[in-house]
Amino acid sequence: MAKGKDARVIVLLECTSCARNGFNKQKKPSGVSRYITQRNRHNTPSRLELRKFCPYCHKHTIHGEIKK
């Protein structure tokens, strides 16, 4: 049994608005919201984008897949 080509892969999702400017409303430097999830490589070949809550922006934003 080959275990190198699993269908499920672990991906990191990063907030797209925090990654662009890096500052919140109070003009203080803050971190970047990141989530860890899994996706099926065969069903979703393109990069994953989900709407998740960002604690630094204080709203729901689009989180896009990044490299590990």
mmCIF file of the N, C-alpha and C atoms, coordinates in Angstrom:
data_MODEL
# 
_entry.id   MODEL 
# 
loop_
_atom_site.group_PDB 
_atom_site.id 
_atom_site.type_symbol 
_atom_site.label_atom_id 
_atom_site.label_alt_id 
_atom_site.label_comp_id 
_atom_site.label_asym_id 
_atom_site.label_entity_id 
_atom_site.label_seq_id 
_atom_site.pdbx_PDB_ins_code 
_atom_site.Cartn_x 
_atom_site.Cartn_y 
_atom_site.Cartn_z 
_atom_site.occupancy 
_atom_site.B_iso_or_equiv 
_atom_site.pdbx_formal_charge 
_atom_site.auth_seq_id 
_atom_site.auth_comp_id 
_atom_site.auth_asym_id 
_atom_site.auth_atom_id 
_atom_site.pdbx_PDB_model_num 
ATOM 1   N N  . MET A 1 1  ? 0.827   -1.178 0.000  1.00 0.00 ? 1  MET A N  1 
ATOM 2   C CA . MET A 1 1  ? 0.000   0.000  0.000  1.00 0.00 ? 1  MET A CA 1 
ATOM 3   C C  . MET A 1 1  ? 0.879   1.252  0.000  1.00 0.00 ? 1  MET A C  1 
ATOM 4   N N  . ALA A 1 2  ? 0.666   2.094  -0.964 1.00 0.00 ? 2  ALA A N  1 
ATOM 5   C CA . ALA A 1 2  ? 1.420   3.334  -1.051 1.00 0.00 ? 2  ALA A CA 1 
ATOM 6   C C  . ALA A 1 2  ? 0.766   4.392  -0.174 1.00 0.00 ? 2  ALA A C  1 
ATOM 7   N N  . LYS A 1 3  ? 1.559   5.021  0.694  1.00 0.00 ? 3  LYS A N  1 
ATOM 8   C CA . LYS A 1 3  ? 1.013   6.025  1.590  1.00 0.00 ? 3  LYS A CA 1 
ATOM 9   C C  . LYS A 1 3  ? 1.494   7.429  1.247  1.00 0.00 ? 3  LYS A C  1 
ATOM 10  N N  . GLY A 1 4  ? 2.221   7.601  0.170  1.00 0.00 ? 4  GLY A N  1 
ATOM 11  C CA . GLY A 1 4  ? 2.757   8.903  -0.185 1.00 0.00 ? 4  GLY A CA 1 
ATOM 12  C C  . GLY A 1 4  ? 1.783   9.806  -0.924 1.00 0.00 ? 4  GLY A C  1 
ATOM 13  N N  . LYS A 1 5  ? 0.770   9.251  -1.578 1.00 0.00 ? 5  LYS A N  1 
ATOM 14  C CA . LYS A 1 5  ? -0.156  10.032 -2.391 1.00 0.00 ? 5  LYS A CA 1 
ATOM 15  C C  . LYS A 1 5  ? -1.546  10.046 -1.759 1.00 0.00 ? 5  LYS A C  1 
ATOM 16  N N  . ASP A 1 6  ? -1.662  10.542 -0.555 1.00 0.00 ? 6  ASP A N  1 
ATOM 17  C CA . ASP A 1 6  ? -2.964  10.614 0.099  1.00 0.00 ? 6  ASP A CA 1 
ATOM 18  C C  . ASP A 1 6  ? -3.833  11.661 -0.572 1.00 0.00 ? 6  ASP A C  1 
ATOM 19  N N  . ALA A 1 7  ? -5.134  11.428 -0.570 1.00 0.00 ? 7  ALA A N  1 
ATOM 20  C CA . ALA A 1 7  ? -6.066  12.368 -1.180 1.00 0.00 ? 7  ALA A CA 1 
ATOM 21  C C  . ALA A 1 7  ? -6.253  13.594 -0.297 1.00 0.00 ? 7  ALA A C  1 
ATOM 22  N N  . ARG A 1 8  ? -6.204  13.420 1.016  1.00 0.00 ? 8  ARG A N  1 
ATOM 23  C CA . ARG A 1 8  ? -6.401  14.524 1.949  1.00 0.00 ? 8  ARG A CA 1 
ATOM 24  C C  . ARG A 1 8  ? -5.064  15.156 2.315  1.00 0.00 ? 8  ARG A C  1 
ATOM 25  N N  . VAL A 1 9  ? -4.995  16.479 2.209  1.00 0.00 ? 9  VAL A N  1 
ATOM 26  C CA . VAL A 1 9  ? -3.785  17.213 2.575  1.00 0.00 ? 9  VAL A CA 1 
ATOM 27  C C  . VAL A 1 9  ? -4.156  18.304 3.574  1.00 0.00 ? 9  VAL A C  1 
ATOM 28  N N  . ILE A 1 10 ? -3.239  18.638 4.457  1.00 0.00 ? 10 ILE A N  1 
ATOM 29  C CA . ILE A 1 10 ? -3.441  19.698 5.442  1.00 0.00 ? 10 ILE A CA 1 
ATOM 30  C C  . ILE A 1 10 ? -3.021  21.013 4.812  1.00 0.00 ? 10 ILE A C  1 
ATOM 31  N N  . VAL A 1 11 ? -3.880  22.041 4.925  1.00 0.00 ? 11 VAL A N  1 
ATOM 32  C CA . VAL A 1 11 ? -3.589  23.347 4.337  1.00 0.00 ? 11 VAL A CA 1 
ATOM 33  C C  . VAL A 1 11 ? -3.731  24.429 5.404  1.00 0.00 ? 11 VAL A C  1 
ATOM 34  N N  . LEU A 1 12 ? -3.033  25.538 5.197  1.00 0.00 ? 12 LEU A N  1 
ATOM 35  C CA . LEU A 1 12 ? -3.135  26.712 6.056  1.00 0.00 ? 12 LEU A CA 1 
ATOM 36  C C  . LEU A 1 12 ? -3.951  27.769 5.344  1.00 0.00 ? 12 LEU A C  1 
ATOM 37  N N  . LEU A 1 13 ? -4.904  28.370 6.047  1.00 0.00 ? 13 LEU A N  1 
ATOM 38  C CA . LEU A 1 13 ? -5.706  29.458 5.509  1.00 0.00 ? 13 LEU A CA 1 
ATOM 39  C C  . LEU A 1 13 ? -5.301  30.738 6.231  1.00 0.00 ? 13 LEU A C  1 
ATOM 40  N N  . GLU A 1 14 ? -5.013  31.783 5.457  1.00 0.00 ? 14 GLU A N  1 
ATOM 41  C CA . GLU A 1 14 ? -4.560  33.056 6.024  1.00 0.00 ? 14 GLU A CA 1 
ATOM 42  C C  . GLU A 1 14 ? -5.500  34.173 5.600  1.00 0.00 ? 14 GLU A C  1 
ATOM 43  N N  . CYS A 1 15 ? -5.778  35.099 6.505  1.00 0.00 ? 15 CYS A N  1 
ATOM 44  C CA . CYS A 1 15 ? -6.668  36.225 6.220  1.00 0.00 ? 15 CYS A CA 1 
ATOM 45  C C  . CYS A 1 15 ? -6.054  37.097 5.121  1.00 0.00 ? 15 CYS A C  1 
ATOM 46  N N  . THR A 1 16 ? -6.836  37.378 4.084  1.00 0.00 ? 16 THR A N  1 
ATOM 47  C CA . THR A 1 16 ? -6.302  38.153 2.966  1.00 0.00 ? 16 THR A CA 1 
ATOM 48  C C  . THR A 1 16 ? -6.227  39.641 3.289  1.00 0.00 ? 16 THR A C  1 
ATOM 49  N N  . SER A 1 17 ? -7.123  40.160 4.124  1.00 0.00 ? 17 SER A N  1 
ATOM 50  C CA . SER A 1 17 ? -7.075  41.592 4.430  1.00 0.00 ? 17 SER A CA 1 
ATOM 51  C C  . SER A 1 17 ? -5.971  41.904 5.441  1.00 0.00 ? 17 SER A C  1 
ATOM 52  N N  . CYS A 1 18 ? -5.724  41.045 6.406  1.00 0.00 ? 18 CYS A N  1 
ATOM 53  C CA . CYS A 1 18 ? -4.634  41.262 7.369  1.00 0.00 ? 18 CYS A CA 1 
ATOM 54  C C  . CYS A 1 18 ? -3.270  41.128 6.689  1.00 0.00 ? 18 CYS A C  1 
ATOM 55  N N  . ALA A 1 19 ? -3.163  40.194 5.768  1.00 0.00 ? 19 ALA A N  1 
ATOM 56  C CA . ALA A 1 19 ? -1.885  39.951 5.089  1.00 0.00 ? 19 ALA A CA 1 
ATOM 57  C C  . ALA A 1 19 ? -1.506  41.128 4.201  1.00 0.00 ? 19 ALA A C  1 
ATOM 58  N N  . ARG A 1 20 ? -2.500  41.859 3.695  1.00 0.00 ? 20 ARG A N  1 
ATOM 59  C CA . ARG A 1 20 ? -2.205  42.979 2.807  1.00 0.00 ? 20 ARG A CA 1 
ATOM 60  C C  . ARG A 1 20 ? -1.680  44.201 3.552  1.00 0.00 ? 20 ARG A C  1 
ATOM 61  N N  . ASN A 1 21 ? -2.388  44.610 4.626  1.00 0.00 ? 21 ASN A N  1 
ATOM 62  C CA . ASN A 1 21 ? -1.975  45.855 5.268  1.00 0.00 ? 21 ASN A CA 1 
ATOM 63  C C  . ASN A 1 21 ? -1.252  45.645 6.590  1.00 0.00 ? 21 ASN A C  1 
ATOM 64  N N  . GLY A 1 22 ? -1.558  44.623 7.361  1.00 0.00 ? 22 GLY A N  1 
ATOM 65  C CA . GLY A 1 22 ? -0.837  44.344 8.586  1.00 0.00 ? 22 GLY A CA 1 
ATOM 66  C C  . GLY A 1 22 ? -1.191  45.253 9.752  1.00 0.00 ? 22 GLY A C  1 
ATOM 67  N N  . PHE A 1 23 ? -2.143  46.164 9.589  1.00 0.00 ? 23 PHE A N  1 
ATOM 68  C CA . PHE A 1 23 ? -2.547  47.057 10.660 1.00 0.00 ? 23 PHE A CA 1 
ATOM 69  C C  . PHE A 1 23 ? -4.046  46.949 10.861 1.00 0.00 ? 23 PHE A C  1 
ATOM 70  N N  . ASN A 1 24 ? -4.476  47.059 12.126 1.00 0.00 ? 24 ASN A N  1 
ATOM 71  C CA . ASN A 1 24 ? -5.902  47.049 12.382 1.00 0.00 ? 24 ASN A CA 1 
ATOM 72  C C  . ASN A 1 24 ? -6.419  48.486 12.489 1.00 0.00 ? 24 ASN A C  1 
ATOM 73  N N  . LYS A 1 25 ? -7.643  48.686 12.961 1.00 0.00 ? 25 LYS A N  1 
ATOM 74  C CA . LYS A 1 25 ? -8.265  50.008 12.966 1.00 0.00 ? 25 LYS A CA 1 
ATOM 75  C C  . LYS A 1 25 ? -7.554  50.990 13.897 1.00 0.00 ? 25 LYS A C  1 
ATOM 76  N N  . GLN A 1 26 ? -6.906  50.498 14.951 1.00 0.00 ? 26 GLN A N  1 
ATOM 77  C CA . GLN A 1 26 ? -6.214  51.376 15.892 1.00 0.00 ? 26 GLN A CA 1 
ATOM 78  C C  . GLN A 1 26 ? -4.788  51.688 15.458 1.00 0.00 ? 26 GLN A C  1 
ATOM 79  N N  . LYS A 1 27 ? -4.413  51.318 14.258 1.00 0.00 ? 27 LYS A N  1 
ATOM 80  C CA . LYS A 1 27 ? -3.079  51.552 13.684 1.00 0.00 ? 27 LYS A CA 1 
ATOM 81  C C  . LYS A 1 27 ? -1.970  50.902 14.503 1.00 0.00 ? 27 LYS A C  1 
ATOM 82  N N  . LYS A 1 28 ? -2.295  49.800 15.188 1.00 0.00 ? 28 LYS A N  1 
ATOM 83  C CA . LYS A 1 28 ? -1.284  49.046 15.909 1.00 0.00 ? 28 LYS A CA 1 
ATOM 84  C C  . LYS A 1 28 ? -0.931  47.823 15.087 1.00 0.00 ? 28 LYS A C  1 
ATOM 85  N N  . PRO A 1 29 ? 0.336   47.474 15.007 1.00 0.00 ? 29 PRO A N  1 
ATOM 86  C CA . PRO A 1 29 ? 0.672   46.258 14.265 1.00 0.00 ? 29 PRO A CA 1 
ATOM 87  C C  . PRO A 1 29 ? 0.080   45.045 14.969 1.00 0.00 ? 29 PRO A C  1 
ATOM 88  N N  . SER A 1 30 ? -0.514  44.167 14.197 1.00 0.00 ? 30 SER A N  1 
ATOM 89  C CA . SER A 1 30 ? -1.130  42.975 14.769 1.00 0.00 ? 30 SER A CA 1 
ATOM 90  C C  . SER A 1 30 ? -0.700  41.754 13.977 1.00 0.00 ? 30 SER A C  1 
ATOM 91  N N  . GLY A 1 31 ? -1.113  40.611 14.449 1.00 0.00 ? 31 GLY A N  1 
ATOM 92  C CA . GLY A 1 31 ? -0.773  39.370 13.777 1.00 0.00 ? 31 GLY A CA 1 
ATOM 93  C C  . GLY A 1 31 ? -1.662  39.124 12.584 1.00 0.00 ? 31 GLY A C  1 
ATOM 94  N N  . VAL A 1 32 ? -1.508  37.962 12.019 1.00 0.00 ? 32 VAL A N  1 
ATOM 95  C CA . VAL A 1 32 ? -2.312  37.550 10.876 1.00 0.00 ? 32 VAL A CA 1 
ATOM 96  C C  . VAL A 1 32 ? -3.100  36.322 11.296 1.00 0.00 ? 32 VAL A C  1 
ATOM 97  N N  . SER A 1 33 ? -4.395  36.347 11.023 1.00 0.00 ? 33 SER A N  1 
ATOM 98  C CA . SER A 1 33 ? -5.263  35.236 11.389 1.00 0.00 ? 33 SER A CA 1 
ATOM 99  C C  . SER A 1 33 ? -4.979  34.047 10.477 1.00 0.00 ? 33 SER A C  1 
ATOM 100 N N  . ARG A 1 34 ? -4.753  32.875 11.082 1.00 0.00 ? 34 ARG A N  1 
ATOM 101 C CA . ARG A 1 34 ? -4.506  31.657 10.314 1.00 0.00 ? 34 ARG A CA 1 
ATOM 102 C C  . ARG A 1 34 ? -5.329  30.511 10.875 1.00 0.00 ? 34 ARG A C  1 
ATOM 103 N N  . TYR A 1 35 ? -5.855  29.695 9.991  1.00 0.00 ? 35 TYR A N  1 
ATOM 104 C CA . TYR A 1 35 ? -6.599  28.504 10.353 1.00 0.00 ? 35 TYR A CA 1 
ATOM 105 C C  . TYR A 1 35 ? -5.953  27.307 9.671  1.00 0.00 ? 35 TYR A C  1 
ATOM 106 N N  . ILE A 1 36 ? -6.068  26.133 10.296 1.00 0.00 ? 36 ILE A N  1 
ATOM 107 C CA . ILE A 1 36 ? -5.585  24.881 9.718  1.00 0.00 ? 36 ILE A CA 1 
ATOM 108 C C  . ILE A 1 36 ? -6.794  24.032 9.382  1.00 0.00 ? 36 ILE A C  1 
ATOM 109 N N  . THR A 1 37 ? -6.833  23.485 8.186  1.00 0.00 ? 37 THR A N  1 
ATOM 110 C CA . THR A 1 37 ? -7.926  22.623 7.764  1.00 0.00 ? 37 THR A CA 1 
ATOM 111 C C  . THR A 1 37 ? -7.396  21.585 6.789  1.00 0.00 ? 37 THR A C  1 
ATOM 112 N N  . GLN A 1 38 ? -8.280  20.717 6.317  1.00 0.00 ? 38 GLN A N  1 
ATOM 113 C CA . GLN A 1 38 ? -7.917  19.698 5.343  1.00 0.00 ? 38 GLN A CA 1 
ATOM 114 C C  . GLN A 1 38 ? -8.766  19.867 4.100  1.00 0.00 ? 38 GLN A C  1 
ATOM 115 N N  . ARG A 1 39 ? -8.216  19.449 2.965  1.00 0.00 ? 39 ARG A N  1 
ATOM 116 C CA . ARG A 1 39 ? -8.994  19.444 1.733  1.00 0.00 ? 39 ARG A CA 1 
ATOM 117 C C  . ARG A 1 39 ? -8.639  18.192 0.945  1.00 0.00 ? 39 ARG A C  1 
ATOM 118 N N  . ASN A 1 40 ? -9.571  17.766 0.119  1.00 0.00 ? 40 ASN A N  1 
ATOM 119 C CA . ASN A 1 40 ? -9.356  16.606 -0.726 1.00 0.00 ? 40 ASN A CA 1 
ATOM 120 C C  . ASN A 1 40 ? -8.690  17.082 -2.020 1.00 0.00 ? 40 ASN A C  1 
ATOM 121 N N  . ARG A 1 41 ? -7.514  16.578 -2.278 1.00 0.00 ? 41 ARG A N  1 
ATOM 122 C CA . ARG A 1 41 ? -6.727  17.001 -3.436 1.00 0.00 ? 41 ARG A CA 1 
ATOM 123 C C  . ARG A 1 41 ? -7.414  16.688 -4.760 1.00 0.00 ? 41 ARG A C  1 
ATOM 124 N N  . HIS A 1 42 ? -8.167  15.588 -4.827 1.00 0.00 ? 42 HIS A N  1 
ATOM 125 C CA . HIS A 1 42 ? -8.803  15.168 -6.072 1.00 0.00 ? 42 HIS A CA 1 
ATOM 126 C C  . HIS A 1 42 ? -10.080 15.962 -6.357 1.00 0.00 ? 42 HIS A C  1 
ATOM 127 N N  . ASN A 1 43 ? -10.863 16.276 -5.325 1.00 0.00 ? 43 ASN A N  1 
ATOM 128 C CA . ASN A 1 43 ? -12.113 17.007 -5.515 1.00 0.00 ? 43 ASN A CA 1 
ATOM 129 C C  . ASN A 1 43 ? -11.900 18.507 -5.652 1.00 0.00 ? 43 ASN A C  1 
ATOM 130 N N  . THR A 1 44 ? -10.863 19.059 -5.006 1.00 0.00 ? 44 THR A N  1 
ATOM 131 C CA . THR A 1 44 ? -10.592 20.491 -5.025 1.00 0.00 ? 44 THR A CA 1 
ATOM 132 C C  . THR A 1 44 ? -9.150  20.719 -5.470 1.00 0.00 ? 44 THR A C  1 
ATOM 133 N N  . PRO A 1 45 ? -8.874  20.690 -6.767 1.00 0.00 ? 45 PRO A N  1 
ATOM 134 C CA . PRO A 1 45 ? -7.484  20.851 -7.218 1.00 0.00 ? 45 PRO A CA 1 
ATOM 135 C C  . PRO A 1 45 ? -6.977  22.286 -7.095 1.00 0.00 ? 45 PRO A C  1 
ATOM 136 N N  . SER A 1 46 ? -7.866  23.276 -7.115 1.00 0.00 ? 46 SER A N  1 
ATOM 137 C CA . SER A 1 46 ? -7.423  24.672 -7.020 1.00 0.00 ? 46 SER A CA 1 
ATOM 138 C C  . SER A 1 46 ? -7.252  25.073 -5.551 1.00 0.00 ? 46 SER A C  1 
ATOM 139 N N  . ARG A 1 47 ? -6.744  26.287 -5.349 1.00 0.00 ? 47 ARG A N  1 
ATOM 140 C CA . ARG A 1 47 ? -6.532  26.769 -3.983 1.00 0.00 ? 47 ARG A CA 1 
ATOM 141 C C  . ARG A 1 47 ? -7.863  27.020 -3.284 1.00 0.00 ? 47 ARG A C  1 
ATOM 142 N N  . LEU A 1 48 ? -7.898  26.721 -1.998 1.00 0.00 ? 48 LEU A N  1 
ATOM 143 C CA . LEU A 1 48 ? -9.107  26.826 -1.206 1.00 0.00 ? 48 LEU A CA 1 
ATOM 144 C C  . LEU A 1 48 ? -9.261  28.241 -0.654 1.00 0.00 ? 48 LEU A C  1 
ATOM 145 N N  . GLU A 1 49 ? -10.487 28.788 -0.686 1.00 0.00 ? 49 GLU A N  1 
ATOM 146 C CA . GLU A 1 49 ? -10.800 30.086 -0.085 1.00 0.00 ? 49 GLU A CA 1 
ATOM 147 C C  . GLU A 1 49 ? -12.097 29.942 0.689  1.00 0.00 ? 49 GLU A C  1 
ATOM 148 N N  . LEU A 1 50 ? -12.060 30.284 1.985  1.00 0.00 ? 50 LEU A N  1 
ATOM 149 C CA . LEU A 1 50 ? -13.237 30.181 2.838  1.00 0.00 ? 50 LEU A CA 1 
ATOM 150 C C  . LEU A 1 50 ? -13.425 31.487 3.602  1.00 0.00 ? 50 LEU A C  1 
ATOM 151 N N  . ARG A 1 51 ? -14.687 31.801 3.930  1.00 0.00 ? 51 ARG A N  1 
ATOM 152 C CA . ARG A 1 51 ? -14.981 32.958 4.771  1.00 0.00 ? 51 ARG A CA 1 
ATOM 153 C C  . ARG A 1 51 ? -14.915 32.508 6.230  1.00 0.00 ? 51 ARG A C  1 
ATOM 154 N N  . LYS A 1 52 ? -13.959 33.059 6.981  1.00 0.00 ? 52 LYS A N  1 
ATOM 155 C CA . LYS A 1 52 ? -13.769 32.712 8.381  1.00 0.00 ? 52 LYS A CA 1 
ATOM 156 C C  . LYS A 1 52 ? -13.697 34.008 9.188  1.00 0.00 ? 52 LYS A C  1 
ATOM 157 N N  . PHE A 1 53 ? -13.875 33.897 10.504 1.00 0.00 ? 53 PHE A N  1 
ATOM 158 C CA . PHE A 1 53 ? -13.791 35.064 11.368 1.00 0.00 ? 53 PHE A CA 1 
ATOM 159 C C  . PHE A 1 53 ? -12.331 35.393 11.652 1.00 0.00 ? 53 PHE A C  1 
ATOM 160 N N  . CYS A 1 54 ? -11.975 36.663 11.496 1.00 0.00 ? 54 CYS A N  1 
ATOM 161 C CA . CYS A 1 54 ? -10.621 37.131 11.786 1.00 0.00 ? 54 CYS A CA 1 
ATOM 162 C C  . CYS A 1 54 ? -10.667 37.935 13.080 1.00 0.00 ? 54 CYS A C  1 
ATOM 163 N N  . PRO A 1 55 ? -9.994  37.489 14.141 1.00 0.00 ? 55 PRO A N  1 
ATOM 164 C CA . PRO A 1 55 ? -10.027 38.229 15.403 1.00 0.00 ? 55 PRO A CA 1 
ATOM 165 C C  . PRO A 1 55 ? -9.273  39.563 15.344 1.00 0.00 ? 55 PRO A C  1 
ATOM 166 N N  . TYR A 1 56 ? -8.410  39.751 14.356 1.00 0.00 ? 56 TYR A N  1 
ATOM 167 C CA . TYR A 1 56 ? -7.670  41.010 14.231 1.00 0.00 ? 56 TYR A CA 1 
ATOM 168 C C  . TYR A 1 56 ? -8.476  42.059 13.467 1.00 0.00 ? 56 TYR A C  1 
ATOM 169 N N  . CYS A 1 57 ? -9.256  41.635 12.484 1.00 0.00 ? 57 CYS A N  1 
ATOM 170 C CA . CYS A 1 57 ? -10.126 42.550 11.733 1.00 0.00 ? 57 CYS A CA 1 
ATOM 171 C C  . CYS A 1 57 ? -11.474 42.729 12.421 1.00 0.00 ? 57 CYS A C  1 
ATOM 172 N N  . HIS A 1 58 ? -11.832 41.806 13.312 1.00 0.00 ? 58 HIS A N  1 
ATOM 173 C CA . HIS A 1 58 ? -13.113 41.788 14.021 1.00 0.00 ? 58 HIS A CA 1 
ATOM 174 C C  . HIS A 1 58 ? -14.291 41.638 13.070 1.00 0.00 ? 58 HIS A C  1 
ATOM 175 N N  . LYS A 1 59 ? -14.121 40.834 12.009 1.00 0.00 ? 59 LYS A N  1 
ATOM 176 C CA . LYS A 1 59 ? -15.214 40.551 11.082 1.00 0.00 ? 59 LYS A CA 1 
ATOM 177 C C  . LYS A 1 59 ? -14.883 39.302 10.288 1.00 0.00 ? 59 LYS A C  1 
ATOM 178 N N  . HIS A 1 60 ? -15.865 38.809 9.547  1.00 0.00 ? 60 HIS A N  1 
ATOM 179 C CA . HIS A 1 60 ? -15.661 37.654 8.676  1.00 0.00 ? 60 HIS A CA 1 
ATOM 180 C C  . HIS A 1 60 ? -14.994 38.126 7.385  1.00 0.00 ? 60 HIS A C  1 
ATOM 181 N N  . THR A 1 61 ? -13.875 37.515 7.031  1.00 0.00 ? 61 THR A N  1 
ATOM 182 C CA . THR A 1 61 ? -13.146 37.867 5.822  1.00 0.00 ? 61 THR A CA 1 
ATOM 183 C C  . THR A 1 61 ? -12.803 36.589 5.061  1.00 0.00 ? 61 THR A C  1 
ATOM 184 N N  . ILE A 1 62 ? -12.315 36.750 3.862  1.00 0.00 ? 62 ILE A N  1 
ATOM 185 C CA . ILE A 1 62 ? -11.900 35.597 3.061  1.00 0.00 ? 62 ILE A CA 1 
ATOM 186 C C  . ILE A 1 62 ? -10.496 35.186 3.482  1.00 0.00 ? 62 ILE A C  1 
ATOM 187 N N  . HIS A 1 63 ? -10.368 33.921 3.798  1.00 0.00 ? 63 HIS A N  1 
ATOM 188 C CA . HIS A 1 63 ? -9.076  33.334 4.137  1.00 0.00 ? 63 HIS A CA 1 
ATOM 189 C C  . HIS A 1 63 ? -8.653  32.442 2.983  1.00 0.00 ? 63 HIS A C  1 
ATOM 190 N N  . GLY A 1 64 ? -7.481  32.691 2.426  1.00 0.00 ? 64 GLY A N  1 
ATOM 191 C CA . GLY A 1 64 ? -6.992  31.930 1.288  1.00 0.00 ? 64 GLY A CA 1 
ATOM 192 C C  . GLY A 1 64 ? -5.896  30.963 1.685  1.00 0.00 ? 64 GLY A C  1 
ATOM 193 N N  . GLU A 1 65 ? -5.739  29.939 0.892  1.00 0.00 ? 65 GLU A N  1 
ATOM 194 C CA . GLU A 1 65 ? -4.744  28.907 1.154  1.00 0.00 ? 65 GLU A CA 1 
ATOM 195 C C  . GLU A 1 65 ? -3.341  29.448 0.882  1.00 0.00 ? 65 GLU A C  1 
ATOM 196 N N  . ILE A 1 66 ? -2.406  29.125 1.775  1.00 0.00 ? 66 ILE A N  1 
ATOM 197 C CA . ILE A 1 66 ? -1.005  29.518 1.606  1.00 0.00 ? 66 ILE A CA 1 
ATOM 198 C C  . ILE A 1 66 ? -0.141  28.260 1.682  1.00 0.00 ? 66 ILE A C  1 
ATOM 199 N N  . LYS A 1 67 ? 1.124   28.409 1.301  1.00 0.00 ? 67 LYS A N  1 
ATOM 200 C CA . LYS A 1 67 ? 2.056   27.295 1.394  1.00 0.00 ? 67 LYS A CA 1 
ATOM 201 C C  . LYS A 1 67 ? 2.518   27.123 2.836  1.00 0.00 ? 67 LYS A C  1 
ATOM 202 N N  . LYS A 1 68 ? 2.854   25.891 3.186  1.00 0.00 ? 68 LYS A N  1 
ATOM 203 C CA . LYS A 1 68 ? 3.369   25.611 4.526  1.00 0.00 ? 68 LYS A CA 1 
ATOM 204 C C  . LYS A 1 68 ? 4.827   25.929 4.613  1.00 0.00 ? 68 LYS A C  1 
# 
